[in-house]
Amino acid sequence: MKSLLAAAAVSLLVASSAGLAAGDAAAGRIKSEPCLGCHGIPTYHNTYPTYHVPKLSGQQADYIVAALKAYRDNQRIHPTMNAQALSMSEQDMVDIAAFWQDLGK
């Protein structure tokens, strides 16, 4: 019985991980609305304060997810990005990453 429960738990984890891995670009577009103010401007420079903003369009989804997790965990420091990433679920991150990756196609 314990082995059946363990197998069921592993199956659920694998299924939920597979769902997260794919990402939903359409949902990511909606979830990316706050990102567009900086990452969606043509020159990728903020007006005030003036600084270069990374271009996300076409970036690999895995990289975006890793970066968001690093901001969430304070391994990368940028006050705005830390606050944004802290409010995101893992599904939000993969959806947003799918949107930005697809935007470059």
N, CA and C atoms as a LAMMPS dump frame, in Angstrom:
ITEM: TIMESTEP
0
ITEM: NUMBER OF ATOMS
315
ITEM: BOX BOUNDS ff ff ff
-5.0000000000000000e+02 5.0000000000000000e+02
-5.0000000000000000e+02 5.0000000000000000e+02
-5.0000000000000000e+02 5.0000000000000000e+02
ITEM: ATOMS id mol type element x y z
1 1 1 N 0.814 -1.183 0
2 1 2 C 0 0 0
3 1 3 C 0.869 1.262 0
4 2 1 N 1.945 1.256 0.83
5 2 2 C 2.833 2.414 0.882
6 2 3 C 3.491 2.659 -0.462
7 3 1 N 3.855 1.584 -1.159
8 3 2 C 4.504 1.753 -2.453
9 3 3 C 3.521 2.315 -3.481
10 4 1 N 2.266 1.944 -3.385
11 4 2 C 1.252 2.508 -4.288
12 4 3 C 1.062 3.996 -4.036
13 5 1 N 1.027 4.382 -2.768
14 5 2 C 0.899 5.798 -2.431
15 5 3 C 2.119 6.59 -2.891
16 6 1 N 3.292 6.01 -2.701
17 6 2 C 4.518 6.675 -3.143
18 6 3 C 4.531 6.832 -4.657
19 7 1 N 4.116 5.795 -5.376
20 7 2 C 4.061 5.864 -6.837
21 7 3 C 3.059 6.913 -7.292
22 8 1 N 1.928 6.991 -6.61
23 8 2 C 0.917 7.995 -6.959
24 8 3 C 1.453 9.403 -6.72
25 9 1 N 2.155 9.585 -5.62
26 9 2 C 2.72 10.903 -5.315
27 9 3 C 3.754 11.313 -6.36
28 10 1 N 4.601 10.381 -6.756
29 10 2 C 5.608 10.663 -7.788
30 10 3 C 4.923 11.012 -9.105
31 11 1 N 3.88 10.285 -9.452
32 11 2 C 3.148 10.562 -10.695
33 11 3 C 2.553 11.962 -10.691
34 12 1 N 2.001 12.368 -9.551
35 12 2 C 1.438 13.714 -9.448
36 12 3 C 2.509 14.779 -9.578
37 13 1 N 3.66 14.54 -8.963
38 13 2 C 4.756 15.498 -9.073
39 13 3 C 5.238 15.623 -10.511
40 14 1 N 5.38 14.505 -11.187
41 14 2 C 5.824 14.528 -12.578
42 14 3 C 4.794 15.234 -13.436
43 15 1 N 3.53 14.951 -13.231
44 15 2 C 2.47 15.594 -14.019
45 15 3 C 2.435 17.09 -13.776
46 16 1 N 2.587 17.52 -12.526
47 16 2 C 2.55 18.949 -12.252
48 16 3 C 3.798 19.634 -12.794
49 17 1 N 4.945 18.966 -12.764
50 17 2 C 6.166 19.542 -13.327
51 17 3 C 6.051 19.676 -14.829
52 18 1 N 5.443 18.705 -15.473
53 18 2 C 5.27 18.782 -16.919
54 18 3 C 4.372 19.943 -17.286
55 19 1 N 3.334 20.176 -16.486
56 19 2 C 2.452 21.304 -16.74
57 19 3 C 3.169 22.626 -16.591
58 20 1 N 4.043 22.715 -15.611
59 20 2 C 4.801 23.938 -15.407
60 20 3 C 5.827 24.144 -16.507
61 21 1 N 6.426 23.068 -16.977
62 21 2 C 7.511 23.184 -17.942
63 21 3 C 7.061 23.818 -19.249
64 22 1 N 5.832 23.532 -19.667
65 22 2 C 5.373 24 -20.963
66 22 3 C 5.176 25.51 -20.989
67 23 1 N 4.492 26.061 -20.033
68 23 2 C 4.195 27.483 -20.034
69 23 3 C 3.095 27.809 -21.021
70 24 1 N 2.28 28.767 -20.698
71 24 2 C 1.163 29.2 -21.518
72 24 3 C 1.436 30.635 -21.943
73 25 1 N 1.869 30.808 -23.188
74 25 2 C 2.256 32.128 -23.678
75 25 3 C 1.092 33.114 -23.651
76 26 1 N -0.129 32.641 -23.918
77 26 2 C -1.289 33.535 -23.894
78 26 3 C -1.532 34.055 -22.475
79 27 1 N -1.441 33.17 -21.498
80 27 2 C -1.575 33.596 -20.099
81 27 3 C -0.391 34.485 -19.716
82 28 1 N 0.787 34.144 -20.228
83 28 2 C 1.981 34.933 -19.948
84 28 3 C 1.9 36.347 -20.475
85 29 1 N 1.205 36.538 -21.585
86 29 2 C 1.027 37.889 -22.13
87 29 3 C 0.275 38.758 -21.136
88 30 1 N -0.782 38.216 -20.571
89 30 2 C -1.568 38.962 -19.584
90 30 3 C -0.75 39.199 -18.32
91 31 1 N -0.042 38.178 -17.881
92 31 2 C 0.762 38.287 -16.662
93 31 3 C 1.965 39.21 -16.854
94 32 1 N 2.345 39.477 -18.105
95 32 2 C 3.504 40.322 -18.404
96 32 3 C 3.173 41.802 -18.495
97 33 1 N 1.932 42.169 -18.3
98 33 2 C 1.559 43.587 -18.384
99 33 3 C 2.475 44.483 -17.547
100 34 1 N 2.775 44.13 -16.29
101 34 2 C 3.665 44.999 -15.508
102 34 3 C 5.084 45.065 -16.075
103 35 1 N 5.489 44.05 -16.828
104 35 2 C 6.847 43.979 -17.375
105 35 3 C 7.023 44.913 -18.581
106 36 1 N 5.934 45.162 -19.285
107 36 2 C 6.015 45.891 -20.544
108 36 3 C 6.488 47.331 -20.381
109 37 1 N 6.242 47.916 -19.226
110 37 2 C 6.66 49.295 -18.996
111 37 3 C 8.159 49.497 -19.123
112 38 1 N 8.93 48.477 -18.83
113 38 2 C 10.39 48.568 -18.954
114 38 3 C 10.903 47.688 -20.085
115 39 1 N 10.474 46.43 -20.108
116 39 2 C 11.027 45.478 -21.064
117 39 3 C 10.352 45.537 -22.425
118 40 1 N 9.272 46.295 -22.548
119 40 2 C 8.566 46.367 -23.815
120 40 3 C 8.79 47.651 -24.582
121 41 1 N 9.701 48.488 -24.127
122 41 2 C 9.952 49.743 -24.836
123 41 3 C 11.032 49.53 -25.899
124 42 1 N 10.886 50.191 -27.041
125 42 2 C 11.785 49.91 -28.178
126 42 3 C 13.28 50.082 -27.901
127 43 1 N 13.669 51.068 -27.12
128 43 2 C 15.102 51.313 -26.917
129 43 3 C 15.67 50.574 -25.714
130 44 1 N 14.798 49.956 -24.914
131 44 2 C 15.219 49.238 -23.71
132 44 3 C 16.04 50.104 -22.771
133 45 1 N 15.639 51.367 -22.655
134 45 2 C 16.218 52.304 -21.689
135 45 3 C 15.083 52.982 -20.943
136 46 1 N 15.173 53.027 -19.625
137 46 2 C 14.219 53.785 -18.829
138 46 3 C 14.544 55.258 -18.946
139 47 1 N 13.543 56.082 -18.803
140 47 2 C 13.762 57.516 -18.855
141 47 3 C 14.32 58.029 -17.542
142 48 1 N 13.707 57.63 -16.442
143 48 2 C 14.172 58.088 -15.136
144 48 3 C 14.007 56.988 -14.119
145 49 1 N 15.009 56.569 -13.443
146 49 2 C 16.4 56.913 -13.755
147 49 3 C 16.825 56.227 -15.046
148 50 1 N 17.787 56.797 -15.693
149 50 2 C 18.222 56.266 -16.974
150 50 3 C 19.119 55.053 -16.767
151 51 1 N 18.687 53.919 -17.276
152 51 2 C 19.508 52.714 -17.244
153 51 3 C 19.028 51.767 -18.33
154 52 1 N 19.914 50.899 -18.735
155 52 2 C 19.609 49.915 -19.761
156 52 3 C 18.753 48.804 -19.158
157 53 1 N 17.723 48.411 -19.878
158 53 2 C 16.823 47.341 -19.441
159 53 3 C 17.059 46.142 -20.356
160 54 1 N 17.23 44.952 -19.797
161 54 2 C 17.454 43.776 -20.646
162 54 3 C 16.305 43.52 -21.621
163 55 1 N 16.661 43.162 -22.827
164 55 2 C 15.676 42.79 -23.844
165 55 3 C 15.243 41.358 -23.558
166 56 1 N 13.96 41.142 -23.367
167 56 2 C 13.448 39.805 -23.075
168 56 3 C 12.878 39.118 -24.306
169 57 1 N 12.489 39.876 -25.276
170 57 2 C 11.898 39.316 -26.492
171 57 3 C 12.85 38.321 -27.14
172 58 1 N 12.394 37.063 -27.271
173 58 2 C 13.209 36.023 -27.89
174 58 3 C 14.173 35.322 -26.946
175 59 1 N 14.245 35.781 -25.707
176 59 2 C 15.135 35.153 -24.729
177 59 3 C 14.645 33.735 -24.408
178 60 1 N 15.543 32.838 -24.12
179 60 2 C 15.183 31.469 -23.772
180 60 3 C 14.328 31.45 -22.506
181 61 1 N 13.235 30.702 -22.543
182 61 2 C 12.311 30.635 -21.41
183 61 3 C 13.013 30.146 -20.141
184 62 1 N 13.873 29.155 -20.267
185 62 2 C 14.571 28.626 -19.087
186 62 3 C 15.407 29.701 -18.406
187 63 1 N 16.024 30.557 -19.2
188 63 2 C 16.83 31.639 -18.64
189 63 3 C 15.952 32.629 -17.885
190 64 1 N 14.801 32.978 -18.47
191 64 2 C 13.901 33.933 -17.814
192 64 3 C 13.398 33.369 -16.493
193 65 1 N 13.008 32.105 -16.484
194 65 2 C 12.545 31.474 -15.244
195 65 3 C 13.665 31.481 -14.205
196 66 1 N 14.871 31.12 -14.611
197 66 2 C 16.002 31.102 -13.675
198 66 3 C 16.27 32.503 -13.12
199 67 1 N 16.191 33.509 -13.979
200 67 2 C 16.414 34.881 -13.529
201 67 3 C 15.329 35.317 -12.545
202 68 1 N 14.076 35.009 -12.859
203 68 2 C 12.983 35.386 -11.956
204 68 3 C 13.118 34.704 -10.594
205 69 1 N 13.51 33.439 -10.609
206 69 2 C 13.717 32.735 -9.335
207 69 3 C 14.868 33.362 -8.556
208 70 1 N 15.919 33.763 -9.255
209 70 2 C 17.055 34.406 -8.585
210 70 3 C 16.641 35.752 -7.987
211 71 1 N 15.803 36.514 -8.692
212 71 2 C 15.284 37.769 -8.116
213 71 3 C 14.396 37.476 -6.913
214 72 1 N 13.527 36.468 -7.028
215 72 2 C 12.633 36.102 -5.927
216 72 3 C 13.434 35.716 -4.682
217 73 1 N 14.526 34.989 -4.879
218 73 2 C 15.343 34.482 -3.777
219 73 3 C 16.462 35.435 -3.366
220 74 1 N 16.449 36.658 -3.895
221 74 2 C 17.459 37.685 -3.606
222 74 3 C 18.875 37.268 -3.967
223 75 1 N 19.014 36.399 -4.954
224 75 2 C 20.334 36.052 -5.467
225 75 3 C 20.765 37.06 -6.527
226 76 1 N 19.79 37.729 -7.13
227 76 2 C 20.027 38.859 -8.023
228 76 3 C 19.301 40.026 -7.378
229 77 1 N 19.949 41.169 -7.322
230 77 2 C 19.37 42.293 -6.596
231 77 3 C 18.998 43.431 -7.552
232 78 1 N 17.736 43.737 -7.544
233 78 2 C 17.167 44.911 -8.197
234 78 3 C 15.814 45.099 -7.519
235 79 1 N 15.644 46.17 -6.755
236 79 2 C 14.443 46.306 -5.921
237 79 3 C 13.117 46.086 -6.659
238 80 1 N 12.984 46.624 -7.848
239 80 2 C 11.736 46.444 -8.591
240 80 3 C 11.55 44.995 -8.998
241 81 1 N 12.603 44.381 -9.519
242 81 2 C 12.502 42.992 -9.953
243 81 3 C 12.327 42.043 -8.772
244 82 1 N 12.984 42.335 -7.647
245 82 2 C 12.806 41.493 -6.463
246 82 3 C 11.346 41.502 -6.02
247 83 1 N 10.736 42.683 -5.997
248 83 2 C 9.334 42.788 -5.583
249 83 3 C 8.406 42.102 -6.583
250 84 1 N 8.668 42.287 -7.879
251 84 2 C 7.828 41.655 -8.893
252 84 3 C 7.907 40.133 -8.792
253 85 1 N 9.105 39.604 -8.717
254 85 2 C 9.288 38.149 -8.701
255 85 3 C 8.726 37.525 -7.429
256 86 1 N 8.783 38.245 -6.337
257 86 2 C 8.266 37.726 -5.07
258 86 3 C 6.769 37.452 -5.149
259 87 1 N 6.07 38.206 -5.987
260 87 2 C 4.618 38.041 -6.093
261 87 3 C 4.214 36.953 -7.094
262 88 1 N 5.18 36.342 -7.781
263 88 2 C 4.868 35.369 -8.835
264 88 3 C 4.911 33.933 -8.331
265 89 1 N 3.965 33.136 -8.806
266 89 2 C 4.033 31.695 -8.584
267 89 3 C 4.981 31.111 -9.632
268 90 1 N 5.351 29.857 -9.462
269 90 2 C 6.207 29.214 -10.468
270 90 3 C 5.478 29.145 -11.809
271 91 1 N 4.162 28.906 -11.779
272 91 2 C 3.394 28.868 -13.024
273 91 3 C 3.404 30.234 -13.695
274 92 1 N 3.291 31.304 -12.912
275 92 2 C 3.386 32.656 -13.474
276 92 3 C 4.714 32.827 -14.201
277 93 1 N 5.783 32.37 -13.569
278 93 2 C 7.116 32.528 -14.156
279 93 3 C 7.242 31.797 -15.483
280 94 1 N 6.764 30.554 -15.548
281 94 2 C 6.909 29.807 -16.801
282 94 3 C 5.982 30.356 -17.881
283 95 1 N 4.814 30.866 -17.49
284 95 2 C 3.913 31.476 -18.466
285 95 3 C 4.522 32.756 -19.027
286 96 1 N 5.046 33.586 -18.151
287 96 2 C 5.696 34.836 -18.581
288 96 3 C 6.889 34.52 -19.475
289 97 1 N 7.679 33.546 -19.094
290 97 2 C 8.849 33.16 -19.886
291 97 3 C 8.428 32.656 -21.27
292 98 1 N 7.343 31.886 -21.336
293 98 2 C 6.855 31.391 -22.623
294 98 3 C 6.429 32.554 -23.515
295 99 1 N 5.767 33.551 -22.934
296 99 2 C 5.348 34.723 -23.705
297 99 3 C 6.548 35.448 -24.303
298 100 1 N 7.534 35.75 -23.477
299 100 2 C 8.691 36.51 -23.969
300 100 3 C 9.502 35.713 -24.982
301 101 1 N 9.654 34.412 -24.763
302 101 2 C 10.379 33.596 -25.721
303 101 3 C 9.659 33.606 -27.066
304 102 1 N 8.355 33.413 -27.05
305 102 2 C 7.574 33.386 -28.292
306 102 3 C 7.553 34.736 -28.989
307 103 1 N 7.688 35.817 -28.233
308 103 2 C 7.644 37.158 -28.803
309 103 3 C 8.788 37.394 -29.795
310 104 1 N 9.867 36.672 -29.62
311 104 2 C 11.01 36.833 -30.503
312 104 3 C 10.952 36.02 -31.771
313 105 1 N 9.905 35.207 -31.929
314 105 2 C 9.811 34.345 -33.106
315 105 3 C 9.225 35.072 -34.286
